[in-house]
Amino acid sequence: MTKDVIALTPKMPDVWALMTSLYAGGSDLDLSAAAEGAVVQLHGPGGRPLVSVESPVLVQVPGEAERLLGQAMEVPFWWTEARASTAVPEAERLAGVVCGRLNALLGGATWPAGAASTQVVDVSAVPSAGSGQPAVDVVTDNAAVVLIDRPVVALTSWLAEIMRTAAVSRRSLQIVTPRGVRLSPAARTTLARVPNRWVVQDPECGYYDGLSGAVLRWRDGAFSPALAEDGTAAVAAAFTRAAEGSAENPADAASRDAADEPPGRQLVVALRTVHRADEHLLLGGALEAAWKALTGTAPAGWGTAEPVNLPWSPRQLTDLARERAPEPSHLIVVGTPDRPATATVRVTRTTKGVEEDAVLAIGYAAGEDPPLDRIEALADTLVREHGLRTMLTSVRVARADLTTAPRLEGPPIPYAFTLGPDDVHTIGLDHARRPPVEVRARHLGPTSRPALHYALGDGTGPASWARLQQLTAHLRSDHSRPVTPAQQG
């Protein structure tokens, strides 16, 4: 049974509607606020946490409900998420009633469809267990463990808050899911960071890591690889096996079909730009230029969490980054529903200026060709107009919808690398344009201070990795400041 219930309503849940829904368990329930008022918690007798309800989010970006839930919804709409404690059976029914009552008052739909109810839930017999956070299922000295069962694990605001809290307390964030669940690109980036982990339930081996395939065991208060006597980790058969029968998510039948989707290809563009920090700064221009060049349209929306709720606006993005400085800003950008495209962006204030690190991924179905012929022209535009420092373009065989299933995927194959004019000048033009591999450097931008563009292959052959490694080693040699490609997601 699902632990998350989401109300999707065309009208804003006002205070009266929220209070009517929150007291679905009767007047004996207590309310408290968390996350600076962004989350309301329902407590049963003795202070036991039952349900946490996030502040409603106005989603103005088309396709977000379908991307994350497999459920179409016309924009704008309000997304109100309730999460029940797994320790109390009544809590799951209570979350369904909270969202069901919101739908009864405001219209719209509930995910999952069968969870909605309007009947009062009796929680008077719930035993006391002290206070806590219902969003976290298990907390130990080493890990914060969260159980999630929905089509796509997204980087929601509550998950981002748990990640931040876990990092502050020096715990790993461990997400436990059934095998049919997938990760959004933003969630994958988060769980790929050490010491976080994606734990996948498996009837054959028990648990395995959804990104590495390593068989896992619960030990010392956390999931960790089950090592053999020689120190090696076993790999789960489900991780390397074909997709047949792998989706077991009972919350959404559509997810079973999606998990068996034949692989397409993904075009991945990792770029770094640096700007002068002044009152005229406008961020997002390089990413927008890349988006338009490769998809034909601008980004559709942006935000700090999923669902992405704000229409695309470089000005608003810049204002947010300026407000948060000198702390870095982590952002998520999405495209229109007709072409799967997402990006993660990190904005950082450094001694060089304001740096933007963006990783843009665009999905293509089987039989579609990524527009690799546009990459060099895009690089030239970014050099001339957007302060490009580096750009690494790769192609990988993976799902066209950009989500990650808990199965083995091939690595991205480098296609081209662009080195901006500042780094070319620092290294020296003569040295940078003569790498010791069969790579011809092409000049981009102004002839007086050019950038260099290196074609590494056609995006299909693993030999491109060797060329990239030789190229970067050559660019580092005899220079105190190493130059490396922007990190891939």
N, C-alpha and C positions, 0 to 999 in steps of 0.2 A: 504494500500500500504506500502511496506517495506520502512524503513528509512535507512537501511544498504545495501550497494552493495559491493561485493567482487570480484576482478579479480584474477583468479588462472591461472598463466602463466608459461610455461616451461622455458622461458627465463627471465633474469633479466630486469626489467624496468629501462633502463638507463635514464640519464638526458633528452635526446632528446625526448624519448617516454613519459616521465612524463610531460614535458612542453607541448607537443602536446596535451596530454589528458587534462591537467589542464585548457587550454584555450578553452575548448569546449563551454564555454559561451561567447566567443568573447574577444576582446582585452580590453574591458572596465573593466574587472574583475581585482581586486587587489589581490596580494598574500602576505601572512605573514607566519612566522614560529612560532611554539609553542612547548612546551615540549622539550626545548633545541634542536630544529631543527628536532625532530622525527616526527612532524606533520606539514603539510602544510595546511593553511586555505585559502579558496577562499572567497573573499568579493565582494558583489555587490555594486551598487551605494550608496554613503553615508556611506560605511563601514559596511553594514549589512552582518553578517556571513552567508554563504550559505552551504558550504561543507568543511569538514575536511578530509584530506587524510593522512593516516599513511605511514611511511616509509615501503617499501616492506620488507617482512620477508621471508628468505629462509627456507622452511620447508623440513627437511631431514628425518622425522619420518613417517613411513608408517601408514596410517589409520586416520590421523588427520582431513582431509577434510571430510571423511565419518563420523567420530565420532561427529564432531561439526556441519556439514552442511547437512549430509545425501547424500553427493556427492563424488563419488570415484575419486581419482586423483593419478596418479603415481608420486612417489618421484624421485628426488627432484623437487620442484616447488616453485614459488614465490607467496606469499599471500599479496595482496595489498587491503586494506580496506578503503572504503569511506563511510562517514556518513553524511546524509543531515539534514539540519535544518527542523523541522516539521512546522515552522511558514511560510515557503515560498513554495508554490507548485512547482515552477520552480526548487527549490533546489533538490528535489527528482529525477527529470528528469536529472538534471545536474550530479548528482552522477552516474546515469546509463550510461551517455555518457562518463564520465571519464573512467569508467571501460570498457565500450564497445570499446572505442578507443584503450585502452591497449591490449585488446584481438585481435583487428583487426591488430595491429602492431606485436604482439608477439605470437599469438595463444593462446590455452588454453580455459578456460570456465569462465563464469560469474555466480555468485550466487546472487539472484535467476535468473534462466535462462531468464525469460521474461524482466528483467530490462535493459539488454544491448541495447545500441543504439549508433549510430555514428553521429547523426544529431546535428547541433549547436542549443543550447538552448538560446532563447532571454530572458535575465534577465534585460534588460534596464529599464523596468517599475517597478522593485521591489522597494518598498518604503524604505526610510532610517529608521533604528531603532537603530543606534549606534552599538558599537562593542560588542562582546560577544563570547561565546564558543559554536559552533554548536553541540558539543557532549552532551551538557546538555540542556534539553528541558525547564525546569523550575527551577529557583533558588529563594529561599526565605530566610528569616533570619534563618529558622530552617531546611531546606532540600534542597538537590540537586536531582532533579527528572529527570530520564532518561527513555524514552519510547523505548522499544526494541521488535521487532517482528521477530524472527528467530527461527529455530527448537530448538536450545540449546543456552541458555545464558552462555557464557564462560567468564573466567577471562582474557579478552584481555588486552593488554598493555594500551589502552586508558581507559578502565573501571577501571583498577588498579590506573591509574593516577587521575581519577575523585574521586575515593575512598580516595586517599591520600589527595587531595585538600579539599574534604569535611571534612575529619577528622581534618585537620589543621584549617579550618574555623569554627569548632565545629558545623557542620551540619551533618544530617543523609543522607546517600545515599539510595534513594528509587527507585527501578527498577520497572517499570510498564509494564506488558506484557499481551497478551491475555491468555486464559485459556489453550490452547494447547501447550504452550511453557514449556520447562523443563530447569533445571539448571545442569551445570556440577558440579562434586564434589568440584572443587576449587571455583566456583562461589557460591555454597551453603554455604561453610564454611565462605565466606566473608559476605554474606547477613544474616547469622545466628548471626553475632556479633551485639550486641546492640551498637548504635541505628539504624543500617541499617535495611531495610525492603524490602521484595518482595511483590509487590502489584499486584494482579491478577484481571483483569476485568471480571465481571460476569453479565449476563443479568438479573439475579434474584435479587441479593442484591446490585449490583453496583460494589463494590470492596471488596476483602478479602485478608488476609495475606496468601501467598502460603505455609508457613511453619507451621503456627499455626492454620489457618482456621478462625481467628477472622475477623468479618465483620468490614470494615474500612470506615471512612468518612474523607473528607478533612476539616481540622480545624486548624486554626492558622498557616497556611502555611506549612502543612505536613499532610500525611495520618496517622491516629491514630485510635485505636479501638473505635467502637461505643458502649458505655457503657449503660447498662440499669440503672434504678433507684437504684437497689441494688448493683451497681458497677460491675456487671459481664458483660463479653463480649459475644455477640452472635456468634455462629459458622455457617459459610456458609454451606448451604445444599450441594453445589457442592464439598466441601472439604471432606465430609464423604460419598458421593454417589459413586457408582461404576463408572468405567471409561467411560461408554457408552456416546458417543456424546460429550465428554469433549474437544476434540481437535478442535480448531477453527482457527488454524494458516493458513491463506490463502497463505502465502509465500511459503509453501512447503507441498504438499499433503502427502508425506511420513511421516511427523510428526504426522498426524492424526492416521496412523496405529501404529506408535511407541508409542503414548500416551496410546493406548489401549492394549499394550503388557501385557500378564499375568505376575504376579509377580514371580520372581525367588527368589534366596537367595544371600546374600552378606556376605562374610567372611571379617571381619574387624580386623586388627592387629595394635594396637597402641603401639609403642615402643619408649623407651627413652634410649639413650646411651650417655656416657661421655668419652671423650678422652683427653689425655695430649696435650697441645698446644705446639707443637714443629715442627721443619722443616720436620719431617717424617710423619706428620699427613696426612691421606687420608680418606676423608669422603665418605659416601654412601655405605660402606662395609656391614653394618648390614642390610640395606634395600635391597641391592642386594642379600645377603644370604637368606633373607626371600622370596624374589621374586622367586629365583631359587628353593627353597625348596617347595614352594606352587604352582608354575605354571610350573616348568621345564625349564624356560628360564630366562635370565637376563632382566632387564628393556630395553625398546626400545629407550626411549628418555627422555630428561629433559629440563627444561627452567624456566624462571621467569614469564611467562604468557602463555596464550593459543592463537593460536595453539602452542603446544610444538614443538620446531623446531630443537633441537640439539640431535644428537645421544648420547646414554648413555655414559658418561665418568666421573668416580669418580674423576680423576685428574682435569678436567676442572671445575667440581662442587666445588672442594676444593679451587681451585685458585680464583673463584668468591667469595666464602665465606670469604677467607682471605683478598681480596681486600676491601670488604665491612665492615670488622670488624673495630671497635667494634659494628657497627650497625648489627642487625640480618638480616639473609637472608631467604626469603620465596620462596620456590621452588615447582615446579610441575613435577611429574614423571609419565610416561605412559608406558604401555606394548605393546605387539604385538596385531594386530587386532584379532587374533584367540581366545584370552582370555581377556575379559574386565578386566583391572586392572589399577588403578591410585593410586597415593600417593601424599600427601602434606607433605612438609618437612620444618621445621624451625630450622635453625642453629644459635646458640647463644653463645657468648663468656661470660663466667661467672667466678667467683672465683674458681670454681671446675675444669675448663678446657673448652673444647668446647663441648657443648651439642647439640645432634641431637634429635628432636622430630619428629617422622614420623607416619603418619596414612595411612596404606595400605589397600585398599579395592579391593576385587576380586569378580567378578560377576559370578553367576551360573544360568543357565536356569532351568525352572521347570523340575524336574526329575533328575537333577544333584546333587551330594553330595559334599559339600566342604571337602577338605582333612584334617579333624580334627585330624586324627591319626598321622599327621606329626608335630603337634604343639609342643609337648613335646621335640622331638628331635631337632626342630628348636630352642627352648628356650635354650637347652643345648649348641648348637653351638654358639648362641649369647653371652651366659655367658662366654664361654671359649675363644672366639676369637674376640669379638667386644665390650666389656665393657658394657654389658646390665645393666641398672638400674631397669627398670620396663617394663613389657609387659602385656597388656590386650587384650585377644582374645575374640571376640564376633561374633554372627551370627544374621542377621536380615532378615526378609521377605521383599524384595524390588525388584526393577527393576534389571535385570541381566546386563543391559548396564551401570549401576551405576549412571544414571541421576536421578534427582528428579522431579517428576510431582507435581503440586499443589493439592495434595490429601493426606489424612491421611495415614501415614505409621507407622507400629509398631516400637517400640524402639529396639535397638540392645540388644540381650540376652547374658549376659556374659557366656563364656565357660571356660576360664582358666585365671589365673593371675600368673605372675612370678615376684618374688622379687629378685633383683640382690644381689650378695655377699656383697657389701659394706653396703647396707641398712640392710641386715640380721645381719651383724656384729655389726652395730650401735644399732639395736634393741635388739640383743641378740638371739642366735640360739635357746635356750630352749624356750624362750617366743614366737618367731616367728613361730616355728614349732608346736605349740599347740593351734590353734585357737579354740574358744568355739562353733564351729559348726561342722557339719558332713563333714568336709573337711580334707582330708589327705594330708599333705605336703610331696612332694617328693624332695629329694636332687638332685641338678644338679651341674655340674662343679666339681672343685677339692674338695676332702673330707676335706682338711685343711681349706678351706674358701668357703663353699658351698652357692649356691643360693637355693631358695625354689620355687617349682612349685605347685600351688594349682588348682586342678580340681574343677570347680564350678557347673557343670551339663553337659547336652548334647547339649546345645545351643538352646533348644526349650522351656524350662519351665521358667516362670517368677520367680519361687522360687530362681533362680540363683542370682537375684538382692539382695534378702535378705541375701544370703550367702556372697556376695561381701561386702555389707554394714557392716555386722558383722565382717568380716575378716579385713577390713580396720580400723574399730573402734578398734579392738584388737591390730592391729599393731601400731596404734597411742598411745595407752594407756601407761601412765607412761613414755612418751618420749617427749622431748622438740621439736624435729624436726619431723613433721608429714610426713608420707610416703603415697602417693596416687598414683593411677594408672595414666598413661599418658592419657590425655584428648581424648575422642572419637570425631570423626568428625561428 
